[in-house]
């Protein structure tokens, strides 16, 4: 689980350090991040998707190159869609830096992710200038003691021989660092090794401790809003449900996934919505594949009607989209969700998150505007607020950092809305007549 994130010159977060541990220094299972619109909530959670982007650059570069090569031979609509999807979801390093480095900043960008894996603590550090990586290191348990797995700068590369333990393979990695590092992270180089080579070949040459960290980074999932049109989703690891719950096509050998998903979705949505009576898949089979489409039976005008699920509300479709991430947090992994409550009724969000709080075996970090959660059985140390001072500097304290302002009998929601914990919009009078007057011709 993540225990801390430190960012410097990352988007609007010039100098931020957020602690995700409780009073016993254990990672918190639930983190709710509040703040005004434009305060930086989405920027904080996008730092986690940036981590994945930086691990995937080499793999994606090679894959895009192969797709482009095939397209040159035969233009195919599906290949064009795939290429566009790749470019929307993964970037090369120059693009990542261009999109994330604080505007007009001459100082380096720093991203430091601290984590706890099965009680063992460590951190991963990346530093960039305006166009390349200048420093990268991983600190974690090696055998019984902590130490650096690797430390790489423009001037020097050190790979711990206890981690990268095969001499010949070690030399190969140094060669790859010389060839790729700076435009690709070292973790991106390792990721590409795992993609291109037999996994057992690579695993035999790397220590289990290093692979623990790599697996942790590979398995966490997120949903991040980027602007008004792009929503990035990474579901991470597989569960016994379909990758695409709304519609799709699978092999006939995986029909069991349809049945499991159907049972789960039926129970989930009929418990949440009084008018949804059944959720089911309409299937079309051939010899090898099954095309499926999600439908529901819904009470409308005193009659049960069959409705395509894609015609449901934005909020309901978002809930469907979030199910893999919810399952991830319940199943012991990390899920990071931006604007969990978009389009979903406050009471419904409160019901879901309160129930999740008792079931999370991993970690759920999410942004929200739902203040009703402050009045429920959510741990007070789960509440965080993005605070911006008069100079535009930001910090992200936890509710427990305001102990002198909060007493056991206080209503946290009331105090927050009154500005006690900040992180709320500055309320000023708006004169629409005056605004309209400025639009008139002189």
C-alpha positions as CSV (number, residue, x, y, z in Angstrom):
1,X,0.0,0.0,0.0
2,X,1.1,3.6,-0.5
3,X,2.3,5.3,2.6
4,X,3.4,8.7,1.3
5,X,3.6,10.7,-1.9
6,X,6.0,13.6,-2.4
7,X,5.7,15.9,-5.4
8,X,7.7,18.9,-6.5
9,X,6.9,20.9,-9.6
10,X,4.2,18.5,-10.7
11,X,1.3,20.3,-12.4
12,X,-0.2,22.7,-9.9
13,X,1.5,20.9,-6.9
14,X,4.8,22.8,-6.5
15,X,5.7,21.2,-3.2
16,X,3.4,18.6,-1.7
17,X,4.0,15.8,0.8
18,X,1.0,13.7,1.8
19,X,1.2,11.0,4.5
20,X,-1.2,8.1,4.1
21,X,-0.3,6.3,7.4
22,X,-2.3,6.1,10.6
23,X,-1.0,6.7,14.2
24,X,0.6,3.3,14.2
25,X,2.5,4.1,10.9
26,X,0.4,1.6,9.0
27,X,-1.1,2.5,5.6
28,X,-4.6,3.7,5.7
29,X,-7.2,1.6,3.9
30,X,-9.4,4.5,2.9
31,X,-8.4,8.0,1.9
32,X,-11.0,10.6,0.9
33,X,-9.6,13.8,-0.6
34,X,-11.7,17.0,-0.5
35,X,-11.1,20.4,-2.0
36,X,-12.5,23.2,-4.1
37,X,-12.8,22.8,-7.9
38,X,-9.5,23.4,-9.5
39,X,-7.7,23.0,-6.2
40,X,-5.5,20.1,-7.4
41,X,-7.3,16.9,-6.3
42,X,-7.2,15.4,-9.8
43,X,-3.5,16.4,-10.1
44,X,-2.7,14.5,-7.0
45,X,-4.3,11.3,-8.1
46,X,-2.9,11.7,-11.7
47,X,0.6,11.4,-10.2
48,X,-0.2,7.7,-9.7
49,X,-1.1,7.2,-13.4
50,X,2.1,9.1,-14.3
51,X,4.0,6.5,-12.4
52,X,2.5,3.8,-14.7
53,X,3.2,5.9,-17.8
54,X,6.8,6.1,-16.9
55,X,7.0,2.3,-16.4
56,X,5.4,1.7,-19.8
57,X,7.2,4.1,-22.2
58,X,9.6,1.5,-23.8
59,X,6.9,-1.2,-24.2
60,X,4.5,1.3,-25.7
61,X,7.1,2.8,-28.0
62,X,7.9,-0.6,-29.5
63,X,4.2,-1.6,-29.7
64,X,3.2,1.6,-31.4
65,X,6.1,1.2,-33.9
66,X,4.8,-2.3,-34.8
67,X,1.2,-1.1,-35.2
68,X,2.4,1.8,-37.5
69,X,4.5,-0.6,-39.5
70,X,1.5,-2.9,-40.0
71,X,-0.7,0.1,-40.9
72,X,1.7,1.1,-43.6
73,X,1.1,-2.3,-45.2
74,X,-2.7,-2.3,-44.8
75,X,-4.8,0.5,-43.4
76,X,-7.2,-1.0,-41.0
77,X,-9.9,0.9,-38.9
78,X,-9.3,-1.3,-35.9
79,X,-5.6,-0.7,-36.0
80,X,-6.2,3.1,-36.3
81,X,-8.5,2.9,-33.2
82,X,-5.9,0.9,-31.3
83,X,-3.2,3.4,-32.2
84,X,-5.3,6.3,-31.1
85,X,-6.2,4.5,-27.8
86,X,-2.5,3.8,-27.1
87,X,-1.5,7.4,-27.8
88,X,-4.4,8.7,-25.6
89,X,-3.5,6.4,-22.7
90,X,0.3,6.2,-22.8
91,X,2.9,8.8,-23.7
92,X,6.6,8.9,-24.4
93,X,8.7,10.5,-21.7
94,X,9.0,13.9,-23.4
95,X,5.2,14.1,-23.6
96,X,4.8,13.0,-20.0
97,X,7.2,15.7,-18.8
98,X,5.6,18.4,-21.1
99,X,2.1,17.6,-19.7
100,X,3.1,17.3,-16.0
101,X,6.0,19.6,-15.3
102,X,4.7,22.8,-13.5
103,X,4.2,25.5,-16.1
104,X,7.1,27.9,-16.4
105,X,9.1,26.2,-13.7
106,X,12.9,26.0,-14.2
107,X,13.4,23.6,-11.3
108,X,13.4,19.8,-11.7
109,X,10.2,17.8,-11.3
110,X,10.4,15.2,-8.5
111,X,8.0,12.3,-7.8
112,X,8.6,10.1,-4.7
113,X,6.3,7.2,-3.9
114,X,6.7,5.6,-0.5
115,X,5.0,2.2,0.0
116,X,4.5,-0.7,2.4
117,X,4.4,-4.2,1.0
118,X,3.6,-6.9,3.6
119,X,5.0,-4.8,6.4
120,X,8.2,-3.9,4.5
121,X,8.7,-0.2,3.7
122,X,10.5,1.4,0.8
123,X,10.3,4.2,-1.8
124,X,10.7,4.8,-5.5
125,X,12.2,8.2,-6.6
126,X,12.1,9.8,-10.1
127,X,13.6,13.3,-11.0
128,X,13.4,14.9,-14.4
129,X,14.6,18.1,-16.0
130,X,12.6,19.7,-18.9
131,X,13.1,16.8,-21.2
132,X,14.7,13.7,-19.6
133,X,15.2,11.7,-16.4
134,X,18.2,12.9,-14.3
135,X,17.8,10.6,-11.3
136,X,16.0,7.4,-10.4
137,X,16.4,5.1,-7.4
138,X,14.6,2.3,-5.6
139,X,15.1,1.8,-1.8
140,X,13.6,-1.4,-0.2
141,X,14.4,-4.5,1.7
142,X,17.2,-6.5,0.0
143,X,17.7,-9.6,2.1
144,X,16.9,-8.8,5.7
145,X,18.1,-5.2,5.7
146,X,17.0,-2.2,3.7
147,X,19.2,-0.8,0.9
148,X,19.2,0.6,-2.6
149,X,18.2,-1.8,-5.3
150,X,19.5,0.7,-7.8
151,X,20.7,4.3,-8.1
152,X,21.0,5.9,-11.5
153,X,22.0,9.4,-12.5
154,X,23.3,10.9,-15.7
155,X,26.8,10.4,-14.4
156,X,26.6,7.0,-12.7
157,X,24.6,3.8,-12.6
158,X,24.7,1.4,-9.6
159,X,22.8,-1.9,-9.7
160,X,22.9,-3.8,-6.4
161,X,24.5,-7.3,-7.2
162,X,22.2,-8.9,-4.6
163,X,19.2,-7.8,-6.6
164,X,20.4,-8.2,-10.2
165,X,22.3,-11.3,-9.4
166,X,23.3,-12.9,-12.7
167,X,26.7,-11.4,-13.9
168,X,26.0,-11.7,-17.6
169,X,22.4,-10.3,-17.2
170,X,23.8,-7.6,-15.0
171,X,26.1,-6.5,-17.8
172,X,23.2,-6.6,-20.3
173,X,21.2,-4.3,-18.0
174,X,24.1,-1.8,-17.8
175,X,24.2,-1.8,-21.6
176,X,20.5,-1.1,-21.8
177,X,20.8,1.7,-19.3
178,X,23.4,3.3,-21.4
179,X,21.2,2.9,-24.5
180,X,17.8,3.8,-23.1
181,X,18.0,5.5,-19.7
182,X,17.1,9.1,-19.6
183,X,14.4,8.7,-22.3
184,X,13.0,5.7,-20.4
185,X,13.1,4.8,-16.7
186,X,15.0,1.7,-15.5
187,X,11.7,0.2,-14.5
188,X,10.5,0.7,-18.0
189,X,13.5,-1.2,-19.2
190,X,12.7,-4.1,-16.8
191,X,9.1,-4.0,-17.9
192,X,10.1,-4.3,-21.5
193,X,12.3,-7.2,-20.6
194,X,9.4,-9.0,-19.0
195,X,7.2,-8.3,-22.1
196,X,9.8,-9.4,-24.7
197,X,11.5,-12.3,-22.9
198,X,10.4,-15.5,-21.3
199,X,9.3,-14.4,-17.8
200,X,11.0,-17.3,-16.1
201,X,14.3,-16.2,-17.7
202,X,14.0,-12.7,-16.2
203,X,12.6,-13.9,-12.9
204,X,15.6,-16.2,-12.4
205,X,17.9,-13.3,-12.7
206,X,16.1,-10.8,-10.4
207,X,15.6,-11.1,-6.7
208,X,12.1,-11.8,-5.2
209,X,12.3,-8.5,-3.3
210,X,12.7,-6.5,-6.5
211,X,9.9,-8.4,-8.2
212,X,7.6,-7.7,-5.1
213,X,7.9,-4.0,-5.8
214,X,7.5,-4.4,-9.6
215,X,4.4,-6.5,-9.0
216,X,2.9,-3.9,-6.6
217,X,3.4,-1.2,-9.2
218,X,2.0,-3.4,-11.9
219,X,-1.2,-4.3,-10.0
220,X,-2.5,-1.1,-8.6
221,X,-5.4,0.4,-10.6
222,X,-6.9,3.9,-11.2
223,X,-9.5,6.0,-12.8
224,X,-8.3,9.5,-13.6
225,X,-10.0,12.5,-15.2
226,X,-7.8,14.4,-17.6
227,X,-9.7,17.4,-18.9
228,X,-13.3,17.3,-20.0
229,X,-13.0,14.5,-22.6
230,X,-10.4,12.0,-21.5
231,X,-11.0,9.5,-18.7
232,X,-8.2,7.1,-18.1
233,X,-8.9,3.7,-16.5
234,X,-6.5,1.0,-15.6
235,X,-8.1,-2.0,-13.9
236,X,-4.8,-3.7,-13.1
237,X,-5.2,-7.3,-12.2
238,X,-7.8,-9.8,-13.3
239,X,-10.7,-11.0,-11.3
240,X,-13.4,-13.6,-12.0
241,X,-15.4,-11.0,-13.8
242,X,-15.3,-9.7,-17.4
243,X,-12.8,-7.0,-18.4
244,X,-15.6,-5.2,-20.3
245,X,-18.8,-5.5,-18.3
246,X,-21.1,-3.5,-20.5
247,X,-20.6,-5.3,-23.8
248,X,-18.0,-7.3,-25.7
249,X,-16.8,-10.6,-27.1
250,X,-15.1,-13.5,-25.4
251,X,-14.0,-17.0,-26.2
252,X,-16.7,-19.7,-25.6
253,X,-14.2,-21.3,-23.2
254,X,-14.7,-18.3,-20.9
255,X,-18.5,-18.5,-20.7
256,X,-18.2,-19.0,-17.0
257,X,-17.0,-15.4,-16.6
258,X,-20.3,-14.3,-18.1
259,X,-22.2,-16.3,-15.5
260,X,-20.1,-15.0,-12.6
261,X,-20.4,-11.4,-13.8
262,X,-24.1,-11.7,-14.4
263,X,-24.7,-13.0,-10.8
264,X,-22.5,-10.3,-9.3
265,X,-24.0,-7.4,-11.3
266,X,-27.6,-8.6,-10.6
267,X,-27.0,-8.7,-6.9
268,X,-25.1,-5.4,-6.8
269,X,-27.6,-3.3,-8.8
270,X,-30.8,-4.8,-7.5
271,X,-29.6,-4.0,-4.0
272,X,-28.8,-0.4,-4.9
273,X,-31.8,0.5,-7.1
274,X,-35.4,-0.3,-6.2
275,X,-36.6,-0.1,-9.8
276,X,-34.0,-2.5,-11.2
277,X,-35.4,-6.1,-10.8
278,X,-32.9,-8.1,-12.8
279,X,-29.5,-7.6,-14.6
280,X,-28.6,-10.1,-17.3
281,X,-26.6,-10.7,-20.5
282,X,-28.0,-11.2,-23.9
283,X,-25.7,-13.5,-25.8
284,X,-25.0,-14.4,-29.4
285,X,-22.9,-17.5,-29.8
286,X,-20.9,-19.0,-32.7
287,X,-18.5,-22.0,-32.6
288,X,-15.6,-20.1,-31.0
289,X,-16.9,-16.8,-29.5
290,X,-19.8,-15.2,-27.5
291,X,-20.9,-11.7,-28.1
292,X,-22.6,-10.3,-25.1
293,X,-24.6,-7.1,-24.2
294,X,-25.8,-6.1,-20.7
295,X,-29.5,-5.6,-20.2
296,X,-31.8,-5.1,-17.2
297,X,-35.4,-5.5,-16.3
298,X,-36.7,-2.2,-14.9
299,X,-40.0,-1.1,-13.4
300,X,-41.2,1.7,-15.5
301,X,-44.9,2.9,-15.5
302,X,-46.1,0.0,-13.4
303,X,-44.6,-2.5,-15.9
304,X,-41.3,-4.5,-16.0
305,X,-39.5,-3.5,-19.1
306,X,-36.3,-4.9,-20.7
307,X,-33.8,-2.0,-21.1
308,X,-30.3,-2.0,-22.6
309,X,-28.0,-1.1,-19.7
310,X,-26.1,1.4,-21.9
311,X,-29.2,3.5,-21.8
312,X,-28.9,3.9,-18.0
313,X,-27.9,7.2,-16.4
314,X,-24.3,8.6,-16.4
315,X,-24.0,7.8,-12.7
316,X,-25.2,4.2,-13.1
317,X,-22.8,3.6,-16.0
318,X,-20.0,5.1,-13.9
319,X,-20.8,2.6,-11.1
320,X,-20.5,-0.2,-13.6
321,X,-17.2,1.2,-14.8
322,X,-15.9,1.4,-11.2
323,X,-16.7,-2.2,-10.2
324,X,-13.3,-3.6,-11.2
325,X,-11.6,-1.0,-9.1
326,X,-13.9,-1.5,-6.1
327,X,-13.1,-5.3,-6.4
328,X,-9.4,-4.5,-6.4
329,X,-9.6,-2.6,-3.1
330,X,-11.6,-5.3,-1.5
331,X,-9.3,-8.0,-2.9
332,X,-6.1,-6.5,-1.3
333,X,-4.8,-4.2,-4.0
334,X,-4.7,-0.4,-4.4
335,X,-7.4,1.5,-6.3
336,X,-7.2,5.2,-7.0
337,X,-10.4,6.9,-8.2
338,X,-10.9,10.5,-9.2
339,X,-14.3,11.9,-8.7
340,X,-16.0,8.8,-7.4
341,X,-19.3,10.6,-7.0
342,X,-19.7,12.1,-10.4
343,X,-23.4,11.7,-11.4
344,X,-24.2,9.5,-8.4
345,X,-26.7,10.6,-5.7
346,X,-25.0,11.7,-2.4
347,X,-26.9,9.1,-0.4
348,X,-26.0,6.3,-2.8
349,X,-22.3,7.3,-2.6
350,X,-22.5,7.4,1.2
351,X,-24.1,3.9,1.3
352,X,-21.5,2.4,-1.0
353,X,-18.4,4.0,0.6
354,X,-19.6,3.2,4.1
355,X,-20.1,-0.4,3.2
356,X,-16.7,-0.5,1.4
357,X,-15.0,0.9,4.5
358,X,-15.7,-2.4,6.3
359,X,-14.7,-4.6,3.3
360,X,-11.4,-3.0,2.0
361,X,-8.5,-5.4,2.4
362,X,-6.2,-3.2,0.2
363,X,-6.3,0.5,-0.2
364,X,-8.8,2.9,-1.7
365,X,-7.7,6.5,-2.4
366,X,-10.3,8.8,-4.0
367,X,-11.4,12.4,-4.5
368,X,-14.9,13.4,-3.7
369,X,-17.2,16.4,-3.0
370,X,-19.7,14.3,-1.0
371,X,-19.7,15.9,2.4
372,X,-22.3,13.5,3.8
373,X,-19.5,11.0,4.2
374,X,-18.1,13.2,7.0
375,X,-21.2,12.4,9.1
376,X,-21.0,8.6,8.7
377,X,-18.8,5.8,10.2
378,X,-15.8,6.8,8.2
379,X,-12.5,7.0,10.2
380,X,-11.7,10.7,10.8
381,X,-8.1,10.1,9.8
382,X,-9.4,9.1,6.3
383,X,-10.4,12.7,5.5
384,X,-7.9,15.0,3.7
385,X,-8.3,18.6,2.5
386,X,-6.4,20.4,-0.2
387,X,-5.6,23.9,1.2
388,X,-4.4,26.8,-0.9
389,X,-3.0,29.9,0.7
390,X,-3.1,33.5,-0.7
391,X,0.1,32.9,-2.7
392,X,-1.2,29.8,-4.4
393,X,0.9,27.4,-2.3
394,X,-0.9,24.1,-1.5
395,X,-0.7,21.6,1.3
396,X,-2.8,18.5,2.0
397,X,-3.4,18.0,5.8
398,X,-5.5,15.2,7.3
399,X,-8.4,16.0,9.6
400,X,-6.4,14.8,12.6
401,X,-3.9,17.6,11.9
402,X,-6.7,19.9,13.1
403,X,-7.1,18.4,16.6
404,X,-7.2,21.8,18.3
405,X,-10.1,22.8,16.1
406,X,-12.1,19.6,16.5
407,X,-13.8,18.1,19.5
408,X,-15.6,14.8,19.8
409,X,-19.1,16.3,19.8
410,X,-18.4,18.5,16.7
411,X,-20.2,17.9,13.4
412,X,-17.2,17.6,11.0
413,X,-19.4,18.3,8.0
414,X,-20.7,21.6,9.5
415,X,-17.2,22.7,10.4
416,X,-15.9,21.9,6.9
417,X,-18.7,23.8,5.2
418,X,-18.1,26.8,7.5
419,X,-14.4,26.8,6.3
420,X,-12.8,25.4,9.5
421,X,-10.7,23.0,7.5
422,X,-10.5,25.2,4.4
423,X,-10.5,23.4,1.0
424,X,-13.9,25.0,0.1
425,X,-14.7,27.6,-2.7
426,X,-14.3,31.3,-1.8
427,X,-17.9,32.5,-1.7
428,X,-18.4,35.8,-3.3
429,X,-21.5,37.6,-4.6
430,X,-22.2,37.1,-8.3
431,X,-24.0,39.9,-10.1
432,X,-25.2,38.4,-13.4
433,X,-26.8,41.7,-14.4
434,X,-23.4,43.4,-14.2
435,X,-21.8,40.5,-16.1
436,X,-24.4,40.8,-18.9
437,X,-23.8,44.5,-19.0
438,X,-20.2,44.0,-19.9
439,X,-21.3,41.9,-22.9
440,X,-23.2,44.9,-24.5
441,X,-21.6,46.8,-27.3
442,X,-20.0,50.1,-26.2
